[in-house]
Amino acid sequence: MPHTFSDIDPQLRAAGRLAKFMLRPSKTGFRLLNRMLNQSVGKGLKQFESATVFVPRSTAAGEVRTRIFMPKNMAGPLPVLLHLHGGGYAMGTPEQDLPMFKQLLMLRDCIIVSPDYRLSLTDPYPAGLDDCYDTLLWIKANIAEYGGRLDQIVVFGESAGGGLTVATCLRAQARGDVNIAFQMPLYPMIDNRQRNPSAVGNTMPGWSSTHNKLGWELYLRDLPEGLIPAEAAPVHAETYAGLPPVITFIGELDPFLDETNTFVERLRADNVPVQYEVFPRSFHGFEIMAPEAEVSKAAIAFWHAAFEMALDTYFAPQRS
């Protein structure tokens, strides 16, 4: 039975109403949100250094506008976090996650690299993934100049950014050109089939079944039906064996709950270390939309603690 608004944690309901108003499940709605998000392009964090670089594309013309955030007067070498923003593959900019970057930079000294990858409203798969992967290759080739350490490259993102995180790790594993220490695909968008009970008829704020259908249609529109590669929708991977360790969490009311549960079960069956939690009465992206809610604080505390543990545990030296 689909959940109703009354199932949402009371501390999340105001944010949920705002989310429903701001993100309409249509191309027009996606475009309007993109216009709003683009107003923050170029912004930085006052307490930290920031820079913009332009990463050459390997499969298309042009460059990827990429933001870098790091501590001032840092003592390197520092872990490097490749961040891939969310937005259903169709929306978003690196700057939408400045509050998240600030939290991580205050938690541990690190370097965050976030590409403004191509979006599916104009460029479907594999454009966005190609941009993310080109940024990963740029990190390996260049980040030592910024004080980054090459034996601790981490990939993370939320929602569609979580899906791109897993896809990036799958591509790196298949190509063997970058070793990734661990990954953090938070409530990842990885299953285009949309047949799990949590996804069918989901009307919760943040990302509903209707949003999800449109998001996948835009992203996969150039692919033949029934021939979806794992790099496009990681649910189709034959195995997850050998992938970097995983940290993830999700809300109980999220349409991605079942696919995330299955993802975690398969990772564990394939002997990939996983830290995972489900948070009650919470919709998609709850901890971003209502960070002061108690359940959001619990989710943030969980993944921050897991992140710190992983930084102290997982290293992946690069091949020469």
LOROMI-102888 format. One record per residue: residue number from 0; residue in three letters; x, y, z of N, C-alpha, C in turn. Coordinates in pm, whole numbers, plus 50000, padded with zeros to 5 digits. Layout:
REC    n  res     nu     nv     nw    cau    cav    caw     cu     cv     cw
REC  NUM  ala      X      Y      Z      X      Y      Z      X      Y      Z
...
//
This chain:
REC    n  res     nu     nv     nw    cau    cav    caw     cu     cv     cw
REC    0  met  50084  49880  50000  50000  50000  50000  50088  50126  50000
REC    1  pro  50065  50219  49906  50146  50342  49904  50131  50422  50033
REC    2  his  50238  50490  50069  50237  50572  50189  50160  50702  50164
REC    3  thr  50113  50762  50272  50047  50892  50266  50130  50995  50339
REC    4  phe  50093  51122  50323  50171  51229  50384  50177  51215  50535
REC    5  ser  50074  51157  50596  50071  51142  50742  50175  51042  50791
REC    6  asp  50231  50961  50700  50335  50867  50740  50470  50933  50759
REC    7  ile  50484  51058  50714  50611  51129  50722  50636  51178  50864
REC    8  asp  50759  51169  50908  50801  51225  51036  50752  51370  51045
REC    9  pro  50684  51408  51154  50632  51545  51164  50738  51653  51143
REC   10  gln  50861  51628  51183  50966  51728  51168  51010  51745  51021
REC   11  leu  50966  51655  50935  51001  51663  50793  50888  51718  50706
REC   12  arg  50770  51735  50761  50654  51764  50677  50659  51900  50611
REC   13  ala  50707  52002  50681  50714  52135  50619  50809  52133  50500
REC   14  ala  50923  52067  50516  51018  52056  50405  50958  51975  50291
REC   15  gly  50877  51875  50326  50813  51794  50224  50714  51875  50141
REC   16  arg  50636  51960  50206  50541  52045  50133  50616  52138  50038
REC   17  leu  50728  52194  50084  50807  52285  50000  50866  52209  49881
REC   18  ala  50912  52086  49907  50971  52006  49799  50867  51976  49691
REC   19  lys  50747  51943  49731  50641  51915  49634  50610  52038  49548
REC   20  phe  50615  52154  49611  50587  52277  49539  50699  52312  49440
REC   21  met  50825  52289  49482  50939  52335  49403  50974  52242  49287
REC   22  leu  50944  52114  49298  50986  52021  49193  50865  51951  49133
REC   23  arg  50816  52005  49024  50702  51946  48954  50753  51836  48860
REC   24  pro  50682  51724  48851  50729  51611  48770  50699  51629  48621
REC   25  ser  50768  51723  48560  50752  51750  48417  50883  51809  48366
REC   26  lys  50902  51808  48234  51021  51871  48179  51027  52018  48215
REC   27  thr  50912  52084  48213  50909  52225  48250  50951  52243  48394
REC   28  gly  50900  52156  48482  50938  52162  48623  51087  52141  48642
REC   29  phe  51143  52045  48570  51286  52020  48579  51366  52141  48532
REC   30  arg  51322  52201  48422  51393  52318  48369  51386  52436  48466
REC   31  leu  51270  52457  48526  51255  52568  48621  51347  52551  48741
REC   32  leu  51356  52427  48793  51445  52405  48907  51591  52426  48864
REC   33  asn  51625  52383  48744  51762  52406  48697  51795  52555  48691
REC   34  arg  51700  52636  48645  51724  52781  48640  51752  52835  48780
REC   35  met  51677  52789  48876  51697  52835  49013  51835  52790  49065
REC   36  leu  51871  52664  49041  51999  52613  49089  52116  52682  49022
REC   37  asn  52098  52720  48898  52207  52786  48824  52242  52924  48880
REC   38  gln  52154  52980  48962  52183  53109  49023  52299  53103  49121
REC   39  ser  52331  52982  49168  52441  52968  49265  52574  52930  49200
REC   40  val  52576  52919  49067  52698  52878  48998  52811  52975  49029
REC   41  gly  52926  52920  49065  53044  53000  49095  53062  53035  49241
REC   42  lys  52961  53009  49323  52974  53040  49465  53072  52944  49532
REC   43  gly  53134  52993  49640  53229  52912  49715  53193  52906  49862
REC   44  leu  53288  52865  49942  53272  52857  50087  53376  52949  50150
REC   45  lys  53332  53045  50229  53421  53149  50281  53537  53091  50362
REC   46  gln  53511  52984  50436  53615  52932  50524  53717  52846  50450
REC   47  phe  53692  52817  50321  53774  52722  50249  53817  52778  50114
REC   48  glu  53923  52720  50061  53968  52757  49927  53876  52693  49823
REC   49  ser  53856  52762  49713  53781  52703  49603  53844  52746  49472
REC   50  ala  53825  52663  49370  53879  52692  49239  53788  52630  49134
REC   51  thr  53799  52678  49013  53727  52620  48900  53829  52577  48795
REC   52  val  53818  52452  48753  53902  52403  48643  53811  52352  48533
REC   53  phe  53866  52340  48414  53789  52292  48300  53856  52165  48248
REC   54  val  53785  52054  48267  53838  51922  48234  53806  51890  48088
REC   55  pro  53906  51861  48005  53877  51826  47865  53794  51698  47855
REC   56  arg  53698  51699  47765  53617  51580  47740  53692  51486  47645
REC   57  ser  53681  51357  47668  53749  51258  47585  53660  51204  47474
REC   58  thr  53528  51220  47488  53436  51160  47391  53348  51263  47320
REC   59  ala  53368  51390  47349  53287  51496  47287  53366  51626  47292
REC   60  ala  53318  51723  47218  53383  51854  47219  53357  51925  47351
REC   61  gly  53446  52017  47384  53424  52100  47500  53492  52049  47625
REC   62  glu  53461  52117  47736  53522  52088  47865  53414  52080  47972
REC   63  val  53449  52020  48083  53358  52005  48197  53396  52107  48304
REC   64  arg  53307  52202  48329  53332  52296  48439  53332  52217  48569
REC   65  thr  53440  52229  48644  53458  52146  48762  53503  52232  48879
REC   66  arg  53436  52217  48992  53470  52294  49113  53558  52211  49206
REC   67  ile  53652  52279  49270  53740  52217  49368  53727  52295  49498
REC   68  phe  53711  52224  49610  53702  52284  49742  53802  52214  49834
REC   69  met  53875  52294  49915  53978  52236  50001  54008  52331  50117
REC   70  pro  54072  52279  50221  54105  52366  50334  54207  52472  50296
REC   71  lys  54203  52584  50367  54307  52684  50353  54430  52639  50431
REC   72  asn  54547  52674  50380  54673  52640  50447  54679  52493  50486
REC   73  met  54637  52408  50393  54628  52265  50425  54766  52201  50424
REC   74  ala  54776  52094  50502  54895  52012  50505  54863  51879  50439
REC   75  gly  54905  51865  50313  54873  51742  50239  54976  51634  50264
REC   76  pro  54963  51523  50196  54856  51497  50098  54724  51459  50166
REC   77  leu  54613  51498  50101  54481  51478  50159  54398  51384  50073
REC   78  pro  54300  51314  50134  54206  51234  50056  54133  51320  49954
REC   79  val  54096  51259  49842  54030  51330  49734  53892  51269  49713
REC   80  leu  53788  51354  49718  53650  51309  49704  53594  51359  49571
REC   81  leu  53567  51267  49480  53496  51301  49357  53347  51300  49389
REC   82  his  53286  51419  49387  53144  51432  49419  53062  51446  49292
REC   83  leu  52953  51368  49284  52863  51370  49169  52724  51408  49219
REC   84  his  52677  51525  49181  52554  51579  49239  52430  51501  49193
REC   85  gly  52324  51513  49270  52198  51452  49235  52113  51542  49148
REC   86  gly  51992  51492  49116  51899  51567  49033  51836  51483  48923
REC   87  gly  51823  51353  48947  51753  51267  48853  51821  51255  48718
REC   88  tyr  51951  51279  48713  52031  51281  48590  51995  51400  48501
REC   89  ala  51893  51476  48536  51841  51583  48450  51865  51723  48505
REC   90  met  51897  51735  48633  51905  51864  48700  52029  51872  48788
REC   91  gly  52064  51995  48824  52163  52014  48928  52293  52077  48885
REC   92  thr  52367  52126  48985  52500  52183  48970  52583  52141  49091
REC   93  pro  52715  52148  49082  52796  52118  49201  52762  52208  49319
REC   94  glu  52732  52335  49290  52711  52431  49399  52587  52403  49482
REC   95  gln  52495  52320  49436  52376  52291  49515  52412  52219  49645
REC   96  asp  52531  52160  49650  52570  52081  49766  52676  52148  49851
REC   97  leu  52685  52281  49844  52782  52352  49928  52766  52322  50077
REC   98  pro  52643  52314  50132  52633  52279  50274  52693  52142  50307
REC   99  met  52674  52045  50218  52734  51912  50238  52887  51921  50234
REC  100  phe  52939  51997  50138  53084  52011  50129  53141  52073  50257
REC  101  lys  53073  52175  50309  53119  52239  50431  53123  52141  50547
REC  102  gln  53019  52058  50559  53017  51958  50665  53137  51864  50657
REC  103  leu  53163  51815  50536  53273  51720  50519  53409  51785  50542
REC  104  leu  53427  51907  50493  53555  51976  50510  53580  52012  50656
REC  105  met  53475  52037  50731  53491  52063  50874  53514  51933  50951
REC  106  leu  53466  51823  50898  53481  51694  50963  53624  51642  50950
REC  107  arg  53675  51644  50827  53811  51596  50800  53873  51678  50687
REC  108  asp  54001  51704  50696  54068  51772  50586  54066  51682  50463
REC  109  cys  54018  51736  50352  54009  51660  50228  53995  51758  50113
REC  110  ile  54000  51707  49992  53978  51787  49871  53855  51732  49801
REC  111  ile  53760  51820  49770  53637  51780  49702  53641  51832  49560
REC  112  val  53619  51744  49464  53619  51779  49322  53481  51743  49267
REC  113  ser  53410  51840  49211  53271  51818  49169  53246  51870  49028
REC  114  pro  53223  51780  48931  53201  51825  48793  53058  51870  48768
REC  115  asp  53044  51969  48682  52914  52013  48634  52883  51933  48507
REC  116  tyr  52853  51806  48528  52837  51713  48417  52712  51745  48333
REC  117  arg  52714  51699  48208  52601  51725  48118  52475  51655  48169
REC  118  leu  52361  51721  48153  52234  51675  48206  52146  51618  48097
REC  119  ser  52060  51524  48136  51983  51449  48036  51872  51529  47970
REC  120  leu  51837  51645  48022  51741  51730  47951  51790  51763  47811
REC  121  thr  51922  51774  47798  51980  51802  47667  52070  51689  47616
REC  122  asp  52135  51618  47708  52235  51517  47670  52211  51388  47750
REC  123  pro  52148  51288  47690  52122  51164  47763  52248  51080  47782
REC  124  tyr  52232  50965  47849  52342  50870  47865  52406  50844  47730
REC  125  pro  52542  50839  47724  52638  50835  47835  52705  50968  47866
REC  126  ala  52647  51081  47822  52716  51210  47833  52755  51242  47977
REC  127  gly  52659  51234  48069  52687  51268  48208  52793  51179  48268
REC  128  leu  52780  51048  48246  52879  50954  48300  53016  50979  48239
REC  129  asp  53022  51006  48109  53151  51035  48046  53219  51154  48113
REC  130  asp  53140  51259  48142  53198  51376  48208  53250  51343  48347
REC  131  cys  53174  51262  48420  53217  51220  48554  53346  51139  48546
REC  132  tyr  53351  51050  48449  53469  50964  48438  53591  51043  48390
REC  133  asp  53570  51137  48299  53681  51222  48257  53736  51301  48377
REC  134  thr  53648  51341  48467  53692  51412  48587  53772  51319  48678
REC  135  leu  53730  51194  48689  53807  51096  48767  53948  51080  48708
REC  136  leu  53957  51069  48576  54088  51057  48512  54172  51184  48533
REC  137  trp  54106  51300  48530  54176  51426  48557  54231  51425  48699
REC  138  ile  54154  51376  48794  54201  51369  48933  54329  51286  48940
REC  139  lys  54328  51169  48880  54447  51084  48886  54568  51154  48827
REC  140  ala  54548  51228  48720  54660  51292  48650  54706  51422  48714
REC  141  asn  54618  51490  48789  54648  51628  48828  54635  51660  48976
REC  142  ile  54565  51579  49054  54529  51623  49188  54648  51631  49282
REC  143  ala  54757  51563  49253  54876  51574  49339  54926  51718  49344
REC  144  glu  54905  51794  49237  54946  51935  49235  54868  52018  49335
REC  145  tyr  54749  51972  49373  54665  52042  49469  54682  51989  49612
REC  146  gly  54770  51892  49629  54791  51833  49761  54709  51710  49787
REC  147  gly  54652  51649  49683  54573  51528  49700  54659  51403  49698
REC  148  arg  54611  51301  49765  54682  51173  49768  54614  51075  49674
REC  149  leu  54692  51007  49594  54638  50921  49490  54596  50784  49541
REC  150  asp  54634  50749  49663  54594  50619  49715  54463  50625  49794
REC  151  gln  54399  50742  49792  54271  50754  49862  54176  50845  49783
REC  152  ile  54138  50796  49665  54036  50861  49583  53902  50798  49618
REC  153  val  53806  50881  49654  53673  50838  49698  53571  50894  49600
REC  154  val  53468  50817  49568  53360  50867  49482  53231  50868  49563
REC  155  phe  53156  50978  49557  53029  50981  49631  52931  51074  49563
REC  156  gly  52804  51052  49594  52697  51136  49543  52565  51089  49597
REC  157  glu  52463  51171  49579  52330  51140  49631  52232  51123  49516
REC  158  ser  52139  51029  49528  52033  51007  49431  52092  50969  49295
REC  159  ala  52064  51047  49190  52126  51018  49061  52278  51025  49072
REC  160  gly  52328  51113  49159  52471  51116  49184  52520  50987  49247
REC  161  gly  52433  50922  49326  52466  50790  49378  52471  50686  49268
REC  162  gly  52376  50696  49172  52379  50607  49058  52505  50627  48976
REC  163  leu  52544  50753  48953  52666  50782  48881  52789  50736  48957
REC  164  thr  52782  50739  49090  52892  50688  49171  52916  50540  49143
REC  165  val  52809  50460  49149  52824  50317  49123  52868  50293  48979
REC  166  ala  52811  50367  48884  52848  50351  48744  52994  50386  48721
REC  167  thr  53041  50491  48785  53182  50531  48773  53273  50423  48828
REC  168  cys  53234  50363  48940  53315  50256  48998  53313  50131  48909
REC  169  leu  53198  50100  48850  53191  49987  48758  53281  50009  48637
REC  170  arg  53280  50131  48583  53365  50161  48467  53512  50155  48506
REC  171  ala  53547  50209  48621  53687  50205  48665  53734  50061  48684
REC  172  gln  53647  49978  48739  53682  49838  48758  53702  49769  48623
REC  173  ala  53613  49796  48528  53621  49730  48397  53743  49776  48319
REC  174  arg  53778  49903  48327  53888  49957  48249  54023  49944  48319
REC  175  gly  54020  49939  48451  54144  49919  48526  54239  50036  48525
REC  176  asp  54187  50158  48501  54278  50272  48493  54281  50360  48617
REC  177  val  54186  50346  48709  54187  50421  48835  54141  50327  48947
REC  178  asn  54215  50325  49056  54174  50249  49174  54103  50343  49271
REC  179  ile  53986  50301  49319  53902  50383  49408  53903  50320  49546
REC  180  ala  53930  50400  49649  53943  50347  49785  53809  50301  49841
REC  181  phe  53706  50383  49829  53570  50344  49869  53472  50439  49803
REC  182  gln  53344  50404  49812  53238  50482  49748  53123  50506  49845
REC  183  met  53052  50618  49823  52937  50652  49907  52820  50690  49817
REC  184  pro  52750  50592  49760  52631  50620  49679  52508  50631  49770
REC  185  leu  52472  50752  49810  52364  50773  49905  52229  50763  49834
REC  186  tyr  52140  50682  49889  52008  50653  49829  52013  50658  49677
REC  187  pro  52088  50565  49616  52121  50577  49473  52006  50543  49379
REC  188  met  52005  50611  49266  51908  50589  49158  51972  50492  49059
REC  189  ile  51942  50361  49072  52016  50260  48998  51928  50162  48921
REC  190  asp  51796  50166  48939  51708  50067  48877  51604  50136  48789
REC  191  asn  51620  50127  48659  51529  50193  48565  51397  50120  48548
REC  192  arg  51384  49997  48600  51265  49916  48573  51143  49963  48649
REC  193  gln  51161  50028  48763  51053  50092  48838  50938  49994  48872
REC  194  arg  50974  49874  48910  50871  49776  48942  50875  49730  49087
REC  195  asn  50966  49786  49167  50971  49751  49308  50851  49812  49382
REC  196  pro  50800  49744  49483  50685  49797  49557  50708  49939  49611
REC  197  ser  50829  49969  49656  50853  50104  49710  50846  50211  49602
REC  198  ala  50865  50173  49476  50865  50270  49366  50730  50284  49299
REC  199  val  50646  50183  49308  50517  50185  49238  50417  50270  49315
REC  200  gly  50366  50372  49252  50264  50456  49315  50316  50542  49427
REC  201  asn  50446  50564  49435  50503  50645  49542  50476  50793  49514
REC  202  thr  50410  50861  49607  50376  51002  49592  50445  51089  49696
REC  203  met  50550  51037  49757  50619  51111  49862  50695  51231  49805
REC  204  pro  50725  51330  49892  50802  51447  49846  50944  51407  49806
REC  205  gly  51011  51502  49741  51151  51482  49707  51168  51417  49572
REC  206  trp  51107  51298  49556  51119  51224  49429  51013  51116  49431
REC  207  ser  50913  51127  49346  50801  51034  49343  50817  50938  49226
REC  208  ser  50722  50846  49212  50722  50755  49097  50711  50831  48965
REC  209  thr  50635  50939  48964  50619  51017  48842  50749  51086  48803
REC  210  his  50817  51146  48902  50949  51203  48875  51043  51095  48821
REC  211  asn  51040  50979  48885  51134  50872  48852  51115  50824  48708
REC  212  lys  50990  50809  48667  50962  50764  48531  51019  50863  48429
REC  213  leu  50995  50992  48452  51045  51093  48360  51197  51098  48362
REC  214  gly  51256  51088  48482  51401  51093  48492  51469  50983  48412
REC  215  trp  51419  50861  48425  51478  50750  48350  51451  50763  48199
REC  216  glu  51333  50808  48163  51303  50825  48020  51398  50924  47955
REC  217  leu  51427  51033  48023  51519  51133  47968  51660  51078  47959
REC  218  tyr  51705  51010  48062  51843  50963  48067  51871  50852  47968
REC  219  leu  51776  50761  47949  51799  50641  47868  51737  50649  47729
REC  220  arg  51693  50766  47687  51610  50775  47567  51682  50733  47439
REC  221  asp  51814  50732  47436  51887  50693  47316  51922  50544  47314
REC  222  leu  51879  50470  47417  51913  50328  47426  51793  50242  47385
REC  223  pro  51817  50129  47316  51707  50038  47282  51646  49978  47409
REC  224  glu  51516  49968  47413  51449  49909  47529  51494  49765  47547
REC  225  gly  51526  49731  47669  51571  49595  47698  51720  49574  47681
REC  226  leu  51792  49678  47636  51937  49668  47619  52004  49780  47697
REC  227  ile  51983  49780  47828  52035  49884  47915  52161  49832  47983
REC  228  pro  52277  49893  47958  52401  49845  48021  52408  49883  48168
REC  229  ala  52493  49812  48240  52509  49838  48383  52561  49978  48410
REC  230  glu  52640  50034  48318  52690  50170  48339  52578  50274  48329
REC  231  ala  52466  50238  48265  52353  50329  48257  52260  50311  48376
REC  232  ala  52236  50188  48416  52152  50156  48531  52220  50039  48603
REC  233  pro  52294  50064  48711  52378  49962  48772  52306  49837  48822
REC  234  val  52172  49839  48828  52101  49717  48866  52131  49604  48769
REC  235  his  52172  49636  48647  52193  49536  48544  52333  49472  48549
REC  236  ala  52416  49512  48643  52548  49451  48655  52534  49303  48691
REC  237  glu  52611  49218  48625  52605  49075  48654  52660  49045  48792
REC  238  thr  52758  49121  48835  52816  49103  48967  52868  49237  49018
REC  239  tyr  52875  49250  49149  52939  49365  49211  53071  49327  49276
REC  240  ala  53113  49204  49257  53238  49157  49317  53354  49244  49272
REC  241  gly  53437  49280  49368  53555  49360  49338  53533  49510  49341
REC  242  leu  53409  49554  49360  53385  49699  49371  53442  49752  49502
REC  243  pro  53471  49883  49510  53518  49941  49635  53412  49930  49745
REC  244  pro  53454  49929  49872  53359  49928  49983  53256  50040  49972
REC  245  val  53137  50015  50029  53022  50103  50010  52970  50155  50143
REC  246  ile  52935  50284  50146  52860  50346  50255  52734  50406  50194
REC  247  thr  52618  50373  50250  52494  50430  50198  52387  50431  50307
REC  248  phe  52284  50509  50284  52165  50508  50370  52047  50552  50287
REC  249  ile  51927  50538  50343  51806  50575  50271  51693  50596  50370
REC  250  gly  51591  50671  50329  51471  50688  50409  51370  50578  50381
REC  251  glu  51293  50544  50482  51194  50436  50472  51088  50463  50364
REC  252  leu  51058  50589  50334  50953  50624  50238  51007  50655  50099
REC  253  asp  51135  50636  50079  51200  50667  49953  51159  50566  49846
REC  254  pro  51128  50608  49723  51095  50512  49618  51211  50418  49585
REC  255  phe  51333  50457  49621  51450  50373  49594  51479  50272  49705
REC  256  leu  51390  50261  49805  51418  50173  49919  51445  50030  49876
REC  257  asp  51356  49972  49797  51371  49830  49762  51494  49807  49675
REC  258  glu  51519  49895  49580  51636  49875  49495  51765  49892  49574
REC  259  thr  51764  49980  49675  51882  49996  49759  51901  49874  49848
REC  260  asn  51791  49821  49904  51801  49698  49983  51860  49584  49900
REC  261  thr  51812  49570  49778  51863  49464  49690  52009  49487  49655
REC  262  phe  52044  49612  49627  52183  49648  49597  52274  49607  49713
REC  263  val  52234  49640  49834  52315  49608  49951  52325  49456  49971
REC  264  glu  52214  49386  49952  52216  49241  49966  52313  49178  49864
REC  265  arg  52310  49227  49742  52399  49173  49638  52545  49208  49667
REC  266  leu  52571  49328  49715  52707  49364  49753  52760  49269  49860
REC  267  arg  52681  49246  49961  52726  49158  50069  52747  49016  50019
REC  268  ala  52658  48969  49931  52674  48836  49874  52801  48826  49791
REC  269  asp  52843  48939  49732  52965  48943  49653  53087  48984  49735
REC  270  asn  53072  48984  49868  53182  49011  49961  53240  49152  49950
REC  271  val  53154  49248  49917  53192  49388  49919  53153  49447  50054
REC  272  pro  53245  49505  50131  53209  49564  50260  53105  49675  50244
REC  273  val  53004  49673  50331  52894  49771  50322  52858  49820  50462
REC  274  gln  52836  49950  50473  52771  50008  50591  52642  50073  50543
REC  275  tyr  52531  50035  50604  52400  50074  50550  52299  50090  50663
REC  276  glu  52216  50194  50652  52108  50216  50748  51984  50267  50674
REC  277  val  51867  50229  50726  51739  50282  50678  51680  50368  50790
REC  278  phe  51636  50489  50756  51585  50581  50857  51433  50595  50845
REC  279  pro  51363  50583  50958  51216  50573  50955  51147  50702  50914
REC  280  arg  51032  50685  50849  50938  50792  50818  51002  50907  50741
REC  281  ser  51095  50872  50654  51175  50974  50584  51164  50957  50433
REC  282  phe  51148  51069  50361  51135  51066  50217  51271  51090  50150
REC  283  his  51273  51092  50020  51394  51106  49941  51463  51240  49966
REC  284  gly  51590  51237  50004  51665  51359  50027  51630  51433  50154
REC  285  phe  51571  51364  50249  51520  51430  50371  51628  51504  50447
REC  286  glu  51749  51449  50454  51854  51508  50537  51907  51637  50474
REC  287  ile  51889  51654  50343  51929  51778  50276  51820  51884  50292
REC  288  met  51693  51842  50280  51582  51937  50284  51546  51982  50426
REC  289  ala  51572  51895  50524  51539  51930  50663  51651  51885  50755
REC  290  pro  51769  51948  50746  51885  51900  50820  51873  51910  50972
REC  291  glu  51781  51994  51021  51767  52011  51166  51672  51909  51229
REC  292  ala  51601  51832  51149  51514  51728  51204  51600  51622  51273
REC  293  glu  51546  51562  51378  51624  51463  51453  51663  51344  51367
REC  294  val  51573  51299  51280  51606  51185  51196  51714  51223  51095
REC  295  ser  51715  51347  51049  51820  51393  50958  51954  51398  51030
REC  296  lys  51954  51448  51152  52078  51450  51230  52133  51309  51249
REC  297  ala  52043  51214  51272  52087  51075  51289  52148  51020  51161
REC  298  ala  52085  51050  51048  52137  51002  50919  52273  51064  50889
REC  299  ile  52285  51194  50911  52412  51262  50885  52520  51208  50977
REC  300  ala  52486  51188  51103  52585  51133  51198  52629  50994  51156
REC  301  phe  52535  50912  51106  52570  50777  51062  52671  50782  50948
REC  302  trp  52640  50857  50842  52729  50848  50727  52858  50924  50748
REC  303  his  52858  51026  50833  52982  51094  50865  53075  51002  50946
REC  304  ala  53018  50930  51041  53100  50837  51120  53155  50726  51030
REC  305  ala  53072  50675  50940  53117  50572  50846  53225  50626  50754
REC  306  phe  53210  50750  50710  53308  50815  50625  53443  50827  50696
REC  307  glu  53441  50871  50821  53567  50883  50896  53633  50747  50916
REC  308  met  53552  50647  50947  53607  50512  50962  53671  50465  50833
REC  309  ala  53602  50491  50719  53654  50447  50590  53785  50518  50555
REC  310  leu  53795  50647  50588  53919  50720  50561  54036  50661  50638
REC  311  asp  54007  50607  50755  54113  50547  50837  54142  50402  50798
REC  312  thr  54059  50346  50709  54066  50202  50682  54104  50168  50540
REC  313  tyr  54047  50240  50442  54055  50196  50303  54150  50283  50220
REC  314  phe  54242  50217  50153  54339  50283  50066  54350  50199  49938
REC  315  ala  54376  50266  49827  54386  50196  49699  54497  50260  49615
REC  316  pro  54619  50215  49631  54728  50271  49551  54702  50255  49402
REC  317  gln  54747  50353  49325  54728  50349  49181  54833  50260  49114
REC  318  arg  54792  50198  49005  54888  50126  48923  54974  50227  48848
REC  319  ser  55096  50192  48822  55186  50282  48751  55149  50289  48604
//
